[in-house]
Amino acid sequence: MTALHVVWFKRDLRTHDHVPLAAAAGAGGPVLPLYVAEPELWAQPDASARQWGFAAEGLAELRADLGRRGQPLVVRVGDAVDILDRVRRKWGIKGLWSHEETGNGWTYARDRRVAAWARAHGIPWTELPQNGVVRRLKDRDGWARRWEGRMAADVTVAPAGLAPLAGIDPGPIPTATGLGLFPDPCPGRQPGGRARGLRTLASFLDDRGRLYQRGLSSPVTAFDSCSRLSPHLAWGTLSLREVVQATRARMAGLEDAPFRRSLSSFVERLHWHCHFMQKLESQPDLEFRNAHPAYDGLRGSDPARLAAWAEGRTGWPFMDACMRALVATGWINFRMRAMLMAVASYHLWLDWRETGLHLARLFTDYEPGIHWNQCQMQSGTSGINTIRIYNPVKQAEDHDPAGTFTRRWLPELAGVPGHLLQEPWKMDAAEQERAGCILGRDYPLPLVDHQEAARAARDKVWAARRGPDFHALADAIQDRHGSRKSGLKPSNPTKARKKPAGQLALDL
Ligand SMILES: Cc1cc2nc3c(=O)[nH]c(=O)nc-3n(C[C@H](O)[C@H](O)[C@H](O)COP(=O)(O)OP(=O)(O)OC[C@H]3O[C@@H](n4cnc5c(N)ncnc54)[C@H](O)[C@@H]3O)c2cc1C
């Protein structure tokens, strides 16, 4: 057999708008579409069986799609360098093709090993962008314009035919247990695969998106009103470009102005998707280190508090309902993610690296570049964003005023009257008896007094901000990572600093 072009699929489980696949198919010679299920990647503390479940469904569909084109997806379990080297020794590799990946620290290190291996064997590895993230970006000036350019480019058509490779067993797609993952029941998880992704996109653009802007902040409405495309974007069953283009095409034909506005704010979020990923691409240690060192060593570890928070037993009903909904479905809306993180970081004074890992495992849509930057932002350690300390009782009043969401996920509070639902600790003994909910037995007392804890946290955070170098370092961070909406450098940098990172002022 002549040497192969290997297309290495990672978080891009589709054939449509897959530039490396099309380029490899056009390069001449047989093409091996390959996915490597890496047990070491899945043993990382941010990985979970629910994520694998979603990915595995996408892989099965991708295999069938490629099979219809002539050569099904080949899946192997092991270390990527070992597997690629086996292919090289057996068939020879003419070229390795993949999308650029902005992953976690582990995939970054693995890609460096793959690059070294490819160099050592004289194999050209072509990595191509798959969204608006720019590799080896010098500075953020003009970034937004580049994003627009990439999103406006033609989508790439999948190759019609791939020559079948004789003698290569496609191999089974491993189970989560086979990959060594812990059991992770998630009955409400979104199913994976491109067909589902396309249906989700269509229902959002046809109908659900009408209520997007009004419905995205409350978990009562957000499960329907938000696009729910995040796991499809994270696993690449849909390309970001095709989602942007489909949305703009829909907007062009819409007379309903509120619907159009909703879709416009949705496109803005697709922009943020890459804006946040770009930060991690440019500075991979943001997964591990405070963006601003003034916060180093400020927060600590408290296993009992961490466990109570992680299991939805903080004693603040709305918080606990959000956590339990997330555990059961693998998804919760932005504002509730922000609240879960902020309450952990401020009221409970837990370090974002620990709480962030728990959330990462729970999210089917875990996307390291968005995730770690959001964790830092909601914990106040980015140094350039507004400090937001959410009040868990006020959030409940604003976003679950009738208590339906809270009651759904906390059946032990079923008998608690509405006016005490979000503050059950105010029930006296007789009220607890009548409600059939004894505090400390059926439902926990709050871990801390939330108002006192918020005050103490605010004082500590502001004290850290009064250090001598705080603002100079914050300016440097803003310069490196801050958004420049127009794509042009602000004419007055001092003014621009006072209103940092425009995206934060929006209705997050
Ligand atoms: C602590 C924390 C952790 C988060 N971790 C992740 C994560 O791991 N993966 C992830 O995709 N999103 C993450 N988000 C951002 C946001 O909550 C989700 O993108 C959104 O809830 C996904 O649902 P959706 O697709 O229905 O969103 P929609 O509102 O329909 O938005 C469409 C898409 O835009 C992007 N997007 C939306 N909001 C944001 C945002 N604030 N920042 C960056 N991109 C955004 C996402 O790709 C999303 O799929 C996190 C937010 C917080 C506060």
The ligand as an SDF file (V2000), in Angstrom:
LIG
                    3D

 53 58  0  0  0  0  0  0  0  0999 V2000
  -18.0510   28.9260   35.5720 C   0  0  0  0  0  0  0  0  0  0  0  0
  -18.4700   28.7720   34.1180 C   0  0  0  0  0  0  0  0  0  0  0  0
  -17.9840   27.7270   33.3760 C   0  0  0  0  0  0  0  0  0  0  0  0
  -18.3430   27.5860   32.0320 C   0  0  0  0  0  0  0  0  0  0  0  0
  -17.8360   26.5060   31.3340 N   0  0  0  0  0  0  0  0  0  0  0  0
  -18.1660   26.3290   30.0360 C   0  0  0  0  0  0  0  0  0  0  0  0
  -17.6700   25.2140   29.3050 C   0  0  0  0  0  0  0  0  0  0  0  0
  -16.9210   24.3890   29.8270 O   0  0  0  0  0  0  0  0  0  0  0  0
  -18.0690   25.0740   28.0160 N   0  0  0  0  0  0  0  0  0  0  0  0
  -18.8980   25.9820   27.4010 C   0  0  0  0  0  0  0  0  0  0  0  0
  -19.2290   25.8210   26.2160 O   0  0  0  0  0  0  0  0  0  0  0  0
  -19.3430   27.0700   28.0770 N   0  0  0  0  0  0  0  0  0  0  0  0
  -19.0340   27.2650   29.3690 C   0  0  0  0  0  0  0  0  0  0  0  0
  -19.5250   28.3570   30.0470 N   0  0  0  0  0  0  0  0  0  0  0  0
  -20.2410   29.4190   29.3070 C   0  0  0  0  0  0  0  0  0  0  0  0
  -21.7670   29.2700   29.1810 C   0  0  0  0  0  0  0  0  0  0  0  0
  -22.3510   29.0770   30.4320 O   0  0  0  0  0  0  0  0  0  0  0  0
  -22.1580   28.1330   28.2480 C   0  0  0  0  0  0  0  0  0  0  0  0
  -21.5020   28.2840   27.0110 O   0  0  0  0  0  0  0  0  0  0  0  0
  -23.6500   28.0950   27.9340 C   0  0  0  0  0  0  0  0  0  0  0  0
  -24.3760   28.0100   29.1180 O   0  0  0  0  0  0  0  0  0  0  0  0
  -23.9250   26.8820   27.0450 C   0  0  0  0  0  0  0  0  0  0  0  0
  -25.2790   26.7290   26.7450 O   0  0  0  0  0  0  0  0  0  0  0  0
  -25.8630   27.1000   25.2930 P   0  0  0  0  0  0  0  0  0  0  0  0
  -25.0780   26.4560   24.2210 O   0  0  0  0  0  0  0  0  0  0  0  0
  -27.3180   26.8170   25.3240 O   0  0  0  0  0  0  0  0  0  0  0  0
  -25.5600   28.6460   25.2910 O   0  0  0  0  0  0  0  0  0  0  0  0
  -26.1000   29.8300   24.3650 P   0  0  0  0  0  0  0  0  0  0  0  0
  -26.4410   30.9400   25.2790 O   0  0  0  0  0  0  0  0  0  0  0  0
  -27.1100   29.3570   23.4130 O   0  0  0  0  0  0  0  0  0  0  0  0
  -24.7860   30.3040   23.6100 O   0  0  0  0  0  0  0  0  0  0  0  0
  -24.3260   29.7200   22.3860 C   0  0  0  0  0  0  0  0  0  0  0  0
  -22.8640   29.4150   22.4780 C   0  0  0  0  0  0  0  0  0  0  0  0
  -22.1140   30.5940   22.7340 O   0  0  0  0  0  0  0  0  0  0  0  0
  -21.0040   30.3010   23.5700 C   0  0  0  0  0  0  0  0  0  0  0  0
  -21.1710   31.0100   24.8320 N   0  0  0  0  0  0  0  0  0  0  0  0
  -22.3210   31.3380   25.4630 C   0  0  0  0  0  0  0  0  0  0  0  0
  -22.0650   32.0190   26.5860 N   0  0  0  0  0  0  0  0  0  0  0  0
  -20.7380   32.1260   26.6690 C   0  0  0  0  0  0  0  0  0  0  0  0
  -19.8700   32.7410   27.6120 C   0  0  0  0  0  0  0  0  0  0  0  0
  -20.3310   33.3900   28.6600 N   0  0  0  0  0  0  0  0  0  0  0  0
  -18.5560   32.6650   27.3940 N   0  0  0  0  0  0  0  0  0  0  0  0
  -18.0530   32.0230   26.3160 C   0  0  0  0  0  0  0  0  0  0  0  0
  -18.8280   31.4240   25.3850 N   0  0  0  0  0  0  0  0  0  0  0  0
  -20.1520   31.4920   25.5620 C   0  0  0  0  0  0  0  0  0  0  0  0
  -21.0330   28.7920   23.7970 C   0  0  0  0  0  0  0  0  0  0  0  0
  -20.2390   28.1710   22.8340 O   0  0  0  0  0  0  0  0  0  0  0  0
  -22.4950   28.4660   23.5920 C   0  0  0  0  0  0  0  0  0  0  0  0
  -22.7050   27.1310   23.2080 O   0  0  0  0  0  0  0  0  0  0  0  0
  -19.1800   28.5240   31.4160 C   0  0  0  0  0  0  0  0  0  0  0  0
  -19.6820   29.5850   32.1820 C   0  0  0  0  0  0  0  0  0  0  0  0
  -19.3300   29.7080   33.5130 C   0  0  0  0  0  0  0  0  0  0  0  0
  -19.8730   30.8460   34.3100 C   0  0  0  0  0  0  0  0  0  0  0  0
  1  2  1  0
  2  3  1  0
  2 52  2  0
  3  4  2  0
  4  5  1  0
  4 50  1  0
  5  6  2  0
  6  7  1  0
  6 13  1  0
  7  8  2  0
  7  9  1  0
  9 10  1  0
 10 11  2  0
 10 12  1  0
 12 13  2  0
 13 14  1  0
 14 15  1  0
 14 50  1  0
 15 16  1  0
 16 17  1  0
 16 18  1  0
 18 19  1  0
 18 20  1  0
 20 21  1  0
 20 22  1  0
 22 23  1  0
 23 24  1  0
 24 25  2  0
 24 26  1  0
 24 27  1  0
 27 28  1  0
 28 29  2  0
 28 30  1  0
 28 31  1  0
 31 32  1  0
 32 33  1  0
 33 34  1  0
 33 48  1  0
 34 35  1  0
 35 36  1  0
 35 46  1  0
 36 37  1  0
 36 45  1  0
 37 38  2  0
 38 39  1  0
 39 40  1  0
 39 45  2  0
 40 41  1  0
 40 42  2  0
 42 43  1  0
 43 44  2  0
 44 45  1  0
 46 47  1  0
 46 48  1  0
 48 49  1  0
 50 51  2  0
 51 52  1  0
 52 53  1  0
M  END
$$$$
